[in-house]
């Protein structure tokens, strides 16, 4: 395989990859009218792209197009070297497209509307690599006839690869012809020919100025078709710009240049269509962004309502959360003097109640004390269950029907302005909104409940670290060690060796009081530390949940529509970027045809 053939296949593969990405882009379903309109445009474009790819090896279709009386038919005859179309002073001379080609060329693969075209087959050197089409006039001046001519032009011009736009000194400013040219030049190469060179003034400089707004560096020719045809009849080779025009058709647009021409035409067509799609997206995008902001505001408002209730309920249940935190710390602390003191303080009320049973003097007193203790236990369990159910109560009671209806009315207005599908914007029954809100509520409940457990576990982990343990253990054991040393020294050394007296009761009473007071201070300091950390964590939790956007909820379909539109817009931007990148790459590659 030659290097040129390999490069050609690589170019086709890159274009195929781009076309495949465009096809995938059109398959996405989005309930947004501008996106669907853009997708419809791209789908119609892909149909035309398929025909261009099938015609990649076929001769280029060159349309001779211009206003009435500009010498289109004369130019075609001159290029072929013989009379193949009718020319003269009668207007319009060409009433239907006339296609001029070689006798052996199969026209079916070209996709041309052959039923509305007159086909003329002749042998001519210029027809070796191109097909000439003599187009009808777009400006005959007769309304009915103009409409028919425009219909024929609309069928043939989009299928052409090259346009030869003819004009004269009198016609080059024609707005009607300029409008048709502007609508038809996308996806094809355009060259400009001033005819009647023998009688008209050269207006090419002024014509270039007029074309500069729509065409970059246009290529113009000044020819006399009648003189060129007469030269060929006399066996002479025409010169001047007509020779340049012949060279364009026989060399620069020869077989080796077909891929380059059609490739450039295809990318121009894709670029213009995608730019139109981006304009469609950009025109409606501010309304979509406004809808997204409204959705975010309404979500934050609904979640904020739940967050406020959460803060109130958590504050009401703080004592129970503190107990759970203290239990978690003592259970994981292990056995040590201070952990034993914490367990003793937790079970102190139970110990006192049990001790009161020892003082009972009758079975009635025992029964009363047992009933009182059982009531305390049941009340404690009830408070625990209430605390566990508070979050669920907040979720159930947090969003009422009026708040949902208000949010719906606000969102419906923004969605209608953004041109989303009517089934997404029309009023929905409150029962449907309430069902969707349940998703938001359950998500909120799961999120808040999980975070509370994480808060308790995090605070417990901080409070049972080795630094905290050593601090409180040292403070407690220092006093206990001193008292044990003092009592032991008195018992084993002072009384036995030095004949000193045993420590009196006056020592043990203050020592006991100081020990109890010191233990109480340490327990209070430790629990205060736990409470302070838990309180700060709960405050942060409420603030975090208040700002948190919970997924789902009453407007999940609108959110999904906005997200899909955002993805399509970004993909469209990347596709436009890829088309421009391909154009830049192909411009820098060496051409396969000589100039």
LOLUMVEX-381807 format. One line per field, with one value per residue (C-alpha): residue in three letters; x, y, z; chain. Coordinates in nm, 3 decimals. Example, Ala and Ser with C-alpha at 12.3 -4.5 7.8 and 13.67 -1.06 7.14 Angstrom:
<atoms>
res = (ALA, SER)
east = (1.230, 1.367)
north = (-0.450, -0.106)
up = (0.780, 0.714)
chain = (A, A)
</atoms>
This chain:
<atoms>
res = (UNK, UNK, UNK, UNK, UNK, UNK, UNK, UNK, UNK, UNK, UNK, UNK, UNK, UNK, UNK, UNK, UNK, UNK, UNK, UNK, UNK, UNK, UNK, UNK, UNK, UNK, UNK, UNK, UNK, UNK, UNK, UNK, UNK, UNK, UNK, UNK, UNK, UNK, UNK, UNK, UNK, UNK, UNK, UNK, UNK, UNK, UNK, UNK, UNK, UNK, UNK, UNK, UNK, UNK, UNK, UNK, UNK, UNK, UNK, UNK, UNK, UNK, UNK, UNK, UNK, UNK, UNK, UNK, UNK, UNK, UNK, UNK, UNK, UNK, UNK, UNK, UNK, UNK, UNK, UNK, UNK, UNK, UNK, UNK, UNK, UNK, UNK, UNK, UNK, UNK, UNK, UNK, UNK, UNK, UNK, UNK, UNK, UNK, UNK, UNK, UNK, UNK, UNK, UNK, UNK, UNK, UNK, UNK, UNK, UNK, UNK, UNK, UNK, UNK, UNK, UNK, UNK, UNK, UNK, UNK, UNK, UNK, UNK, UNK, UNK, UNK, UNK, UNK, UNK, UNK, UNK, UNK, UNK, UNK, UNK, UNK, UNK, UNK, UNK, UNK, UNK, UNK, UNK, UNK, UNK, UNK, UNK, UNK, UNK, UNK, UNK, UNK, UNK, UNK, UNK, UNK, UNK, UNK, UNK, UNK, UNK, UNK, UNK, UNK, UNK, UNK, UNK, UNK, UNK, UNK, UNK, UNK, UNK, UNK, UNK, UNK, UNK, UNK, UNK, UNK, UNK, UNK, UNK, UNK, UNK, UNK, UNK, UNK, UNK, UNK, UNK, UNK, UNK, UNK, UNK, UNK, UNK, UNK, UNK, UNK, UNK, UNK, UNK, UNK, UNK, UNK, UNK, UNK, UNK, UNK, UNK, UNK, UNK, UNK, UNK, UNK, UNK, UNK, UNK, UNK, UNK, UNK, UNK, UNK, UNK, UNK, UNK, UNK, UNK, UNK, UNK, UNK, UNK, UNK, UNK, UNK, UNK, UNK, UNK, UNK, UNK, UNK, UNK, UNK, UNK, UNK, UNK, UNK, UNK, UNK, UNK, UNK, UNK, UNK, UNK, UNK, UNK, UNK, UNK, UNK, UNK, UNK, UNK, UNK, UNK, UNK, UNK, UNK, UNK, UNK, UNK, UNK, UNK, UNK, UNK, UNK, UNK, UNK, UNK, UNK, UNK, UNK, UNK, UNK, UNK, UNK, UNK, UNK, UNK, UNK, UNK, UNK, UNK, UNK, UNK, UNK, UNK, UNK, UNK, UNK, UNK, UNK, UNK, UNK, UNK, UNK, UNK, UNK, UNK, UNK, UNK, UNK, UNK, UNK, UNK, UNK, UNK, UNK, UNK, UNK, UNK, UNK, UNK, UNK, UNK, UNK, UNK, UNK, UNK, UNK, UNK, UNK, UNK, UNK, UNK, UNK, UNK, UNK, UNK, UNK, UNK, UNK, UNK, UNK, UNK, UNK, UNK, UNK, UNK, UNK, UNK, UNK, UNK, UNK, UNK, UNK, UNK, UNK, UNK, UNK, UNK, UNK, UNK, UNK, UNK, UNK, UNK, UNK, UNK, UNK, UNK, UNK, UNK, UNK, UNK, UNK, UNK, UNK, UNK, UNK, UNK, UNK, UNK, UNK, UNK, UNK, UNK, UNK, UNK, UNK, UNK, UNK, UNK, UNK, UNK, UNK, UNK, UNK, UNK, UNK, UNK, UNK, UNK, UNK, UNK, UNK, UNK, UNK, UNK, UNK, UNK, UNK, UNK, UNK, UNK, UNK, UNK, UNK, UNK, UNK, UNK, UNK, UNK, UNK, UNK, UNK, UNK, UNK, UNK, UNK, UNK, UNK, UNK, UNK, UNK, UNK, UNK, UNK, UNK, UNK, UNK, UNK, UNK, UNK, UNK, UNK, UNK, UNK, UNK, UNK, UNK, UNK, UNK, UNK, UNK, UNK, UNK, UNK, UNK, UNK, UNK, UNK, UNK, UNK, UNK, UNK, UNK, UNK, UNK, UNK, UNK, UNK, UNK, UNK, UNK, UNK, UNK, UNK, UNK, UNK, UNK, UNK, UNK, UNK, UNK, UNK, UNK, UNK, UNK, UNK, UNK, UNK, UNK, UNK, UNK, UNK, UNK, UNK, UNK, UNK, UNK, UNK, UNK, UNK, UNK, UNK, UNK, UNK, UNK, UNK, UNK, UNK, UNK, UNK, UNK, UNK, UNK, UNK, UNK, UNK, UNK, UNK, UNK, UNK, UNK, UNK, UNK, UNK, UNK, UNK, UNK, UNK, UNK, UNK, UNK, UNK, UNK, UNK, UNK, UNK, UNK, UNK, UNK, UNK, UNK, UNK, UNK, UNK, UNK, UNK, UNK, UNK, UNK, UNK, UNK, UNK, UNK, UNK, UNK, UNK, UNK, UNK, UNK, UNK, UNK, UNK, UNK, UNK, UNK, UNK, UNK, UNK, UNK, UNK, UNK, UNK, UNK, UNK, UNK, UNK, UNK, UNK, UNK, UNK, UNK, UNK, UNK, UNK, UNK, UNK, UNK, UNK, UNK, UNK, UNK)
east = (0.000, 0.141, 0.193, -0.071, -0.329, -0.250, -0.286, -0.617, -0.749, -0.635, -0.821, -1.136, -1.102, -1.081, -1.390, -1.573, -1.488, -1.624, -1.944, -1.991, -1.960, -2.217, -2.454, -2.416, -2.483, -2.816, -2.931, -2.946, -3.301, -3.347, -3.682, -3.548, -3.674, -3.351, -3.155, -3.406, -3.403, -3.024, -3.030, -3.281, -3.052, -2.753, -2.954, -3.049, -2.687, -2.568, -2.797, -2.619, -2.280, -2.353, -2.420, -2.096, -1.898, -2.054, -1.956, -1.598, -1.455, -1.713, -1.636, -1.693, -2.028, -1.964, -2.270, -2.263, -2.486, -2.577, -2.838, -3.042, -2.840, -2.497, -2.379, -2.408, -2.506, -2.246, -1.977, -2.083, -2.066, -1.724, -1.589, -1.716, -1.600, -1.935, -2.298, -2.459, -2.705, -2.924, -2.786, -2.910, -3.101, -3.426, -3.483, -3.477, -3.266, -3.226, -3.561, -3.441, -3.099, -2.893, -2.630, -2.341, -2.126, -1.950, -2.146, -2.026, -2.069, -2.327, -2.517, -2.720, -2.460, -2.445, -2.790, -2.892, -3.265, -3.241, -3.618, -3.598, -3.268, -3.197, -2.890, -2.659, -2.377, -2.076, -1.704, -1.488, -1.152, -1.299, -1.560, -1.298, -1.299, -1.602, -1.972, -2.109, -2.458, -2.616, -2.848, -3.178, -3.197, -3.310, -3.418, -3.634, -3.864, -4.178, -4.308, -4.454, -4.158, -3.911, -4.076, -4.033, -3.675, -3.591, -3.743, -3.518, -3.214, -3.289, -3.279, -2.956, -2.727, -2.683, -2.555, -2.284, -1.918, -1.813, -2.003, -1.898, -2.084, -2.123, -2.208, -2.174, -2.105, -2.478, -2.563, -2.283, -2.471, -2.796, -2.932, -3.155, -2.864, -2.649, -2.913, -2.931, -2.552, -2.525, -2.778, -2.610, -2.234, -2.198, -2.026, -1.891, -1.607, -1.705, -1.526, -1.640, -1.653, -1.721, -1.847, -1.892, -1.527, -1.540, -1.801, -1.802, -1.565, -1.352, -1.537, -1.340, -1.175, -1.510, -1.658, -1.384, -1.472, -1.836, -1.755, -1.500, -1.761, -1.865, -1.565, -1.201, -0.968, -1.217, -1.074, -1.215, -1.194, -1.271, -1.375, -1.545, -1.735, -1.831, -1.472, -1.342, -1.596, -1.510, -1.137, -1.199, -1.409, -1.120, -0.878, -0.711, -0.646, -0.813, -0.588, -0.619, -0.849, -1.044, -0.730, -0.693, -1.054, -0.992, -0.682, -0.892, -1.138, -0.891, -0.599, -0.674, -1.009, -0.882, -0.923, -0.632, -0.803, -1.149, -1.084, -0.933, -1.223, -1.500, -1.320, -1.293, -1.656, -1.770, -1.583, -1.713, -2.065, -2.018, -1.866, -2.148, -2.417, -2.254, -2.209, -2.582, -2.650, -2.430, -2.613, -2.941, -2.803, -2.650, -2.973, -3.168, -2.894, -2.949, -3.303, -3.169, -2.915, -3.195, -3.394, -3.094, -3.053, -3.424, -3.404, -3.105, -3.279, -3.595, -3.396, -3.201, -3.523, -3.686, -3.376, -3.326, -3.671, -3.570, -3.234, -3.397, -3.620, -3.320, -3.127, -3.423, -3.479, -3.111, -3.084, -3.386, -3.224, -2.874, -2.875, -2.939, -2.670, -2.430, -2.516, -2.455, -2.122, -2.015, -2.119, -1.919, -1.610, -1.625, -1.698, -1.387, -1.160, -1.090, -1.016, -0.839, -0.903, -1.058, -1.269, -1.396, -1.484, -1.678, -1.871, -1.943, -2.077, -2.297, -2.445, -2.462, -2.836, -2.886, -2.654, -2.841, -3.171, -3.033, -2.898, -3.239, -3.373, -3.141, -3.317, -3.663, -3.834, -4.136, -4.240, -4.461, -4.162, -3.968, -4.256, -4.281, -3.907, -3.912, -4.201, -4.026, -3.703, -3.890, -4.068, -3.734, -3.597, -3.904, -3.890, -3.523, -3.597, -3.887, -3.665, -3.409, -3.672, -3.803, -3.455, -3.411, -3.749, -3.697, -3.517, -3.800, -4.052, -3.855, -3.858, -4.232, -4.334, -4.064, -4.220, -4.588, -4.818, -4.809, -4.429, -4.437, -4.702, -4.514, -4.195, -4.385, -4.530, -4.190, -4.016, -4.294, -4.247, -3.873, -3.914, -4.170, -3.940, -3.654, -3.872, -3.863, -4.129, -4.479, -4.518, -4.234, -4.374, -4.748, -4.906, -4.884, -5.121, -5.005, -5.012, -4.748, -4.534, -4.576, -4.460, -4.155, -4.089, -4.080, -3.765, -3.610, -3.722, -3.587, -3.258, -3.240, -3.319, -3.056, -2.797, -2.861, -2.886, -2.561, -2.383, -2.504, -2.363, -2.040, -2.030, -2.071, -1.808, -1.565, -1.602, -1.565, -1.244, -1.101, -1.190, -1.037, -0.699, -0.387, -0.310, -0.656, -0.640, -0.300, -0.405, -0.709, -0.554, -0.251, -0.468, -0.679, -0.405, -0.179, -0.424, -0.511, -0.143, -0.061, -0.341, -0.246, 0.117, 0.024, -0.200, 0.042, 0.341, 0.146, 0.024, 0.341, 0.621, 0.524, 0.325, 0.558, 0.898, 0.855, 0.572, 0.355, -0.021, -0.261, -0.403, -0.717, -1.068, -1.012, -0.768, -0.989, -1.299, -1.128, -0.931, -1.253, -1.418, -1.120, -1.108, -1.479, -1.455, -1.148, -1.316, -1.629, -1.422, -1.243, -1.566, -1.734, -1.433, -1.427, -1.803, -1.797, -1.526, -1.741, -2.048, -1.862, -1.717, -2.053, -2.237, -1.994, -2.014, -2.396, -2.396, -2.163, -2.382, -2.696, -2.511, -2.367, -2.699, -2.863, -2.626, -2.632, -2.825, -2.994, -3.024, -3.371, -3.685, -3.989, -3.809, -3.574, -3.694, -3.622, -3.279, -3.204, -3.320, -3.087, -2.797, -2.859, -2.874, -2.547, -2.378, -2.509, -2.384, -2.037, -2.030, -2.137, -1.851, -1.604, -1.746, -1.704, -1.351, -1.280, -1.409, -1.185, -0.892, -0.947, -0.967, -0.641, -0.470, -0.587, -0.485, -0.129, -0.103, 0.054, -0.203, -0.229, -0.298, -0.086, -0.188)
north = (0.000, 0.339, 0.623, 0.828, 0.551, 0.502, 0.876, 0.875, 0.589, 0.766, 1.081, 0.882, 0.703, 1.034, 1.163, 0.835, 0.864, 1.219, 1.116, 0.827, 1.065, 1.294, 1.001, 0.905, 1.266, 1.266, 0.950, 1.111, 1.180, 1.517, 1.693, 2.033, 2.184, 2.361, 2.038, 1.835, 2.094, 2.081, 1.701, 1.704, 1.936, 1.708, 1.400, 1.565, 1.667, 1.309, 1.191, 1.430, 1.330, 0.966, 1.059, 1.260, 0.966, 0.732, 0.977, 1.011, 0.848, 0.985, 1.284, 1.623, 1.785, 2.141, 2.366, 2.674, 2.915, 3.280, 3.535, 3.547, 3.655, 3.606, 3.355, 3.032, 2.819, 2.985, 2.911, 2.543, 2.514, 2.678, 2.445, 2.134, 2.268, 2.223, 2.325, 2.108, 2.359, 2.624, 2.977, 3.307, 3.621, 3.451, 3.469, 3.239, 3.021, 2.737, 2.625, 2.305, 2.180, 2.036, 1.782, 1.727, 1.415, 1.138, 0.860, 0.581, 0.737, 0.579, 0.865, 0.658, 0.653, 1.034, 1.070, 1.344, 1.406, 1.261, 1.281, 1.662, 1.695, 1.686, 1.470, 1.534, 1.285, 1.391, 1.319, 1.606, 1.629, 1.856, 1.591, 1.331, 1.436, 1.662, 1.675, 2.009, 2.126, 2.427, 2.561, 2.746, 3.120, 3.230, 3.578, 3.555, 3.828, 3.612, 3.512, 3.173, 3.081, 3.199, 2.973, 2.672, 2.763, 2.801, 2.462, 2.303, 2.489, 2.378, 2.017, 2.035, 2.289, 2.102, 1.801, 1.995, 1.993, 2.309, 2.625, 2.841, 3.164, 3.369, 3.737, 4.046, 4.413, 4.469, 4.167, 4.131, 4.332, 4.131, 4.073, 3.786, 3.589, 3.677, 3.539, 3.210, 3.188, 3.256, 2.982, 2.729, 2.775, 2.568, 2.238, 2.326, 2.519, 2.845, 3.017, 3.342, 3.406, 3.742, 3.674, 3.904, 4.004, 4.141, 4.406, 4.461, 4.657, 4.449, 4.476, 4.208, 4.447, 4.588, 4.237, 4.119, 4.401, 4.299, 3.931, 3.992, 3.973, 3.616, 3.469, 3.468, 3.535, 3.453, 3.338, 3.524, 3.473, 3.710, 3.513, 3.552, 3.229, 3.299, 3.377, 3.067, 2.843, 2.994, 2.941, 2.572, 2.540, 2.688, 2.444, 2.709, 2.670, 2.951, 3.163, 3.409, 3.342, 3.084, 2.870, 2.913, 2.801, 2.495, 2.414, 2.439, 2.180, 1.943, 1.957, 2.121, 1.939, 1.618, 1.268, 1.312, 1.618, 1.468, 1.351, 1.685, 1.883, 1.667, 1.639, 2.017, 2.057, 1.802, 1.967, 2.310, 2.170, 2.008, 2.321, 2.548, 2.305, 2.258, 2.633, 2.671, 2.408, 2.593, 2.916, 2.734, 2.605, 2.939, 3.127, 2.912, 2.843, 3.144, 3.015, 2.667, 2.817, 3.018, 2.695, 2.520, 2.806, 2.790, 2.413, 2.459, 2.733, 2.527, 2.222, 2.426, 2.575, 2.234, 2.078, 2.386, 2.330, 1.979, 2.098, 2.352, 2.082, 1.853, 2.108, 2.152, 1.779, 1.702, 1.972, 1.827, 1.481, 1.596, 1.424, 1.087, 1.141, 1.231, 0.909, 0.707, 0.880, 0.812, 0.448, 0.413, 0.560, 0.347, 0.026, 0.071, 0.212, -0.123, -0.184, 0.096, 0.306, 0.596, 0.376, 0.198, 0.535, 0.627, 0.301, 0.360, 0.709, 0.573, 0.304, 0.514, 0.563, 0.189, 0.114, 0.357, 0.200, -0.146, -0.031, 0.102, -0.252, -0.359, -0.117, -0.241, -0.384, -0.543, -0.709, -0.409, -0.177, -0.417, -0.422, -0.042, -0.001, -0.263, -0.090, 0.246, 0.102, -0.071, 0.253, 0.434, 0.166, 0.179, 0.560, 0.543, 0.296, 0.511, 0.819, 0.619, 0.508, 0.864, 0.988, 0.724, 0.822, 1.198, 1.209, 1.014, 1.256, 1.546, 1.386, 1.316, 1.656, 1.872, 1.932, 2.020, 2.046, 2.425, 2.429, 2.167, 2.355, 2.684, 2.519, 2.361, 2.692, 2.861, 2.580, 2.547, 2.911, 2.873, 2.540, 2.686, 2.979, 2.736, 2.551, 2.213, 1.961, 2.040, 1.711, 1.822, 2.171, 2.113, 2.113, 1.779, 1.648, 1.722, 1.347, 1.293, 1.571, 1.425, 1.083, 1.239, 1.441, 1.114, 1.029, 1.356, 1.296, 0.941, 1.051, 1.330, 1.086, 0.836, 1.109, 1.278, 0.949, 0.824, 1.149, 1.146, 0.796, 0.913, 1.215, 0.995, 0.749, 1.029, 1.200, 0.865, 0.791, 1.130, 1.083, 0.737, 0.819, 0.739, 1.103, 1.156, 0.827, 0.900, 1.251, 1.143, 0.819, 1.006, 1.269, 1.003, 0.754, 1.028, 1.101, 0.735, 0.640, 0.907, 0.793, 0.426, 0.510, 0.714, 0.442, 0.160, 0.338, 0.400, 0.040, -0.149, 0.083, 0.351, 0.126, -0.175, -0.012, 0.326, 0.231, 0.510, 0.508, 0.410, 0.695, 0.824, 0.845, 1.218, 1.125, 0.879, 1.101, 1.399, 1.161, 0.995, 1.332, 1.461, 1.139, 1.157, 1.527, 1.473, 1.182, 1.391, 1.678, 1.447, 1.282, 1.621, 1.756, 1.451, 1.449, 1.825, 1.772, 1.508, 1.731, 2.029, 1.824, 1.660, 1.993, 2.150, 1.845, 1.848, 2.220, 2.155, 1.863, 2.078, 2.350, 2.097, 1.927, 2.267, 2.338, 1.987, 1.924, 1.594, 1.401, 1.323, 1.485, 1.649, 1.779, 1.496, 1.475, 1.843, 1.806, 1.511, 1.709, 1.997, 1.757, 1.588, 1.924, 2.023, 1.704, 1.750, 2.109, 2.004, 1.721, 1.968, 2.200, 1.911, 1.813, 2.170, 2.169, 1.838, 1.966, 2.273, 2.056, 1.827, 2.125, 2.262, 1.923, 1.867, 2.219, 2.152, 1.822, 1.836, 1.848, 1.562, 1.774, 2.027, 2.385)
up = (0.000, -0.100, 0.146, -0.033, -0.008, 0.362, 0.429, 0.242, 0.456, 0.773, 0.669, 0.602, 0.937, 1.124, 0.948, 1.015, 1.385, 1.394, 1.214, 1.458, 1.754, 1.596, 1.551, 1.917, 2.019, 1.837, 2.019, 2.364, 2.482, 2.649, 2.720, 2.608, 2.283, 2.168, 2.215, 2.015, 1.736, 1.725, 1.719, 1.433, 1.235, 1.292, 1.190, 0.859, 0.817, 0.872, 0.591, 0.358, 0.498, 0.415, 0.053, 0.040, 0.174, -0.082, -0.359, -0.240, -0.558, -0.802, -1.026, -0.867, -0.942, -1.065, -1.080, -1.303, -1.115, -1.161, -1.247, -1.564, -1.867, -1.707, -1.968, -1.771, -2.070, -2.290, -2.031, -2.012, -2.391, -2.394, -2.124, -2.305, -2.641, -2.816, -2.792, -2.525, -2.378, -2.536, -2.517, -2.654, -2.569, -2.467, -2.088, -1.913, -2.139, -1.886, -1.742, -1.571, -1.461, -1.745, -1.642, -1.881, -1.838, -2.025, -2.199, -1.969, -1.623, -1.389, -1.222, -0.975, -0.691, -0.694, -0.539, -0.783, -0.856, -1.207, -1.263, -1.263, -1.452, -1.825, -1.889, -2.185, -2.252, -2.462, -2.479, -2.360, -2.178, -1.912, -1.823, -1.733, -1.364, -1.325, -1.403, -1.522, -1.425, -1.597, -1.324, -1.377, -1.318, -0.968, -1.086, -1.398, -1.265, -1.289, -0.947, -1.042, -1.259, -0.994, -0.736, -0.966, -1.047, -0.677, -0.601, -0.864, -0.732, -0.376, -0.494, -0.693, -0.521, -0.188, -0.386, -0.570, -0.473, -0.658, -0.758, -1.051, -0.978, -1.295, -1.314, -1.532, -1.484, -1.446, -1.225, -0.969, -0.707, -0.739, -0.388, -0.502, -0.642, -0.339, -0.103, -0.293, -0.300, 0.074, 0.148, -0.082, -0.040, 0.276, 0.209, -0.135, -0.298, -0.472, -0.760, -0.919, -1.294, -1.463, -1.815, -2.117, -2.091, -2.448, -2.371, -1.989, -1.768, -1.531, -1.198, -1.010, -0.761, -0.657, -0.653, -0.416, -0.177, -0.190, -0.126, 0.151, 0.427, 0.336, 0.153, 0.252, -0.041, -0.320, -0.656, -0.958, -1.336, -1.625, -1.936, -2.271, -2.328, -2.690, -2.789, -2.608, -2.782, -3.122, -3.058, -2.992, -3.306, -3.501, -3.338, -3.124, -2.751, -2.548, -2.330, -2.045, -1.751, -1.950, -1.965, -1.589, -1.544, -1.763, -1.559, -1.243, -1.372, -1.536, -1.291, -0.959, -0.934, -1.092, -0.947, -0.706, -0.554, -0.507, -0.153, -0.057, -0.202, -0.060, 0.273, 0.300, 0.191, 0.448, 0.735, 0.634, 0.633, 0.975, 1.123, 1.009, 1.128, 1.469, 1.507, 1.440, 1.708, 1.956, 1.880, 1.953, 2.283, 2.383, 2.313, 2.559, 2.812, 3.043, 3.109, 3.190, 3.431, 3.595, 3.635, 3.791, 4.039, 4.124, 4.176, 4.404, 4.602, 4.648, 4.754, 5.004, 5.136, 5.183, 5.334, 5.551, 5.700, 5.795, 5.927, 6.160, 6.305, 6.337, 6.542, 6.777, 6.825, 6.873, 7.135, 7.317, 7.316, 7.403, 7.746, 7.581, 7.318, 7.598, 7.780, 7.465, 7.419, 7.779, 7.748, 7.426, 7.593, 7.908, 7.714, 7.501, 7.776, 7.940, 8.310, 8.498, 8.811, 8.623, 8.393, 8.703, 8.852, 8.534, 8.546, 8.915, 8.842, 8.562, 8.784, 9.100, 9.084, 9.043, 9.335, 9.559, 9.462, 9.533, 9.868, 9.961, 9.927, 10.208, 10.441, 10.355, 10.663, 10.499, 10.175, 10.094, 10.106, 9.884, 9.633, 9.631, 9.580, 9.302, 9.128, 9.154, 9.015, 8.729, 8.644, 8.626, 8.394, 8.167, 8.155, 8.056, 7.778, 7.658, 7.639, 7.442, 7.190, 7.164, 7.088, 6.816, 6.663, 6.672, 6.338, 6.175, 6.325, 6.181, 5.835, 5.846, 5.976, 5.814, 5.469, 5.450, 5.148, 5.129, 5.108, 4.832, 4.633, 4.664, 4.539, 4.249, 4.132, 4.142, 3.955, 3.694, 3.593, 3.541, 3.359, 3.118, 3.037, 2.975, 2.716, 2.881, 2.783, 2.906, 3.094, 3.321, 3.380, 3.412, 3.758, 3.937, 4.207, 4.559, 4.632, 4.365, 4.508, 4.855, 4.734, 4.573, 4.888, 5.081, 4.885, 4.997, 5.355, 5.372, 5.218, 5.474, 5.756, 5.648, 5.601, 5.938, 6.131, 5.984, 6.065, 6.428, 6.475, 6.315, 6.549, 6.857, 6.735, 6.646, 6.983, 7.163, 6.971, 7.066, 7.434, 7.473, 7.328, 7.529, 7.606, 7.755, 7.946, 8.099, 8.199, 8.401, 8.529, 8.666, 8.833, 9.007, 9.097, 9.236, 9.519, 9.571, 9.573, 9.829, 10.061, 10.028, 10.094, 10.401, 10.544, 10.460, 10.612, 10.931, 10.955, 10.857, 10.962, 11.211, 11.446, 11.425, 11.414, 11.576, 11.817, 11.679, 11.715, 11.437, 11.233, 11.404, 11.259, 11.213, 10.934, 10.750, 10.739, 10.568, 10.346, 10.235, 10.173, 9.975, 9.769, 9.688, 9.604, 9.383, 9.206, 9.150, 9.010, 8.766, 8.655, 8.608, 8.414, 8.189, 8.122, 8.065, 7.807, 7.637, 7.643, 7.504, 7.218, 7.144, 7.152, 6.905, 6.679, 6.681, 6.594, 6.302, 6.195, 6.183, 5.990, 5.743, 5.678, 5.627, 5.339, 5.200, 4.879, 4.916, 4.590, 4.458, 4.589, 4.428, 4.116, 4.029, 3.665, 3.606, 3.765, 3.540, 3.235, 3.326, 3.383, 3.048, 2.870, 3.037, 2.920, 2.565, 2.558, 2.670, 2.414, 2.145, 2.243, 2.216, 1.875, 1.745, 1.879, 1.706, 1.369, 1.388, 1.492, 1.192, 0.957, 1.096, 1.066, 0.709, 0.604, 0.721, 0.530, 0.184, -0.094, -0.337, -0.644, -0.806, -0.869)
chain = (A, A, A, A, A, A, A, A, A, A, A, A, A, A, A, A, A, A, A, A, A, A, A, A, A, A, A, A, A, A, A, A, A, A, A, A, A, A, A, A, A, A, A, A, A, A, A, A, A, A, A, A, A, A, A, A, A, A, A, A, A, A, A, A, A, A, A, A, A, A, A, A, A, A, A, A, A, A, A, A, A, A, A, A, A, A, A, A, A, A, A, A, A, A, A, A, A, A, A, A, A, A, A, A, A, A, A, A, A, A, A, A, A, A, A, A, A, A, A, A, A, A, A, A, A, A, A, A, A, A, A, A, A, A, A, A, A, A, A, A, A, A, A, A, A, A, A, A, A, A, A, A, A, A, A, A, A, A, A, A, A, A, A, A, A, A, A, A, A, A, A, A, A, A, A, A, A, A, A, A, A, A, A, A, A, A, A, A, A, A, A, A, A, A, A, A, A, A, A, A, A, A, A, A, A, A, A, A, A, A, A, A, A, A, A, A, A, A, A, A, A, A, A, A, A, A, A, A, A, A, A, A, A, A, A, A, A, A, A, A, A, A, A, A, A, A, A, A, A, A, A, A, A, A, A, A, A, A, A, A, A, A, A, A, A, A, A, A, A, A, A, A, A, A, A, A, A, A, A, A, A, A, A, A, A, A, A, A, A, A, A, A, A, A, A, A, A, A, A, A, A, A, A, A, A, A, A, A, A, A, A, A, A, A, A, A, A, A, A, A, A, A, A, A, A, A, A, A, A, A, A, A, A, A, A, A, A, A, A, A, A, A, A, A, A, A, A, A, A, A, A, A, A, A, A, A, A, A, A, A, A, A, A, A, A, A, A, A, A, A, A, A, A, A, A, A, A, A, A, A, A, A, A, A, A, A, A, A, A, A, A, A, A, A, A, A, A, A, A, A, A, A, A, A, A, A, A, A, A, A, A, A, A, A, A, A, A, A, A, A, A, A, A, A, A, A, A, A, A, A, A, A, A, A, A, A, A, A, A, A, A, A, A, A, A, A, A, A, A, A, A, A, A, A, A, A, A, A, A, A, A, A, A, A, A, A, A, A, A, A, A, A, A, A, A, A, A, A, A, A, A, A, A, A, A, A, A, A, A, A, A, A, A, A, A, A, A, A, A, A, A, A, A, A, A, A, A, A, A, A, A, A, A, A, A, A, A, A, A, A, A, A, A, A, A, A, A, A, A, A, A, A, A, A, A, A, A, A, A, A, A, A, A, A, A, A, A, A, A, A, A, A, A, A, A, A, A, A, A, A, A, A, A, A, A, A, A, A, A, A, A, A, A, A, A, A, A, A, A, A, A, A, A, A, A, A, A, A, A, A, A, A, A, A, A)
</atoms>
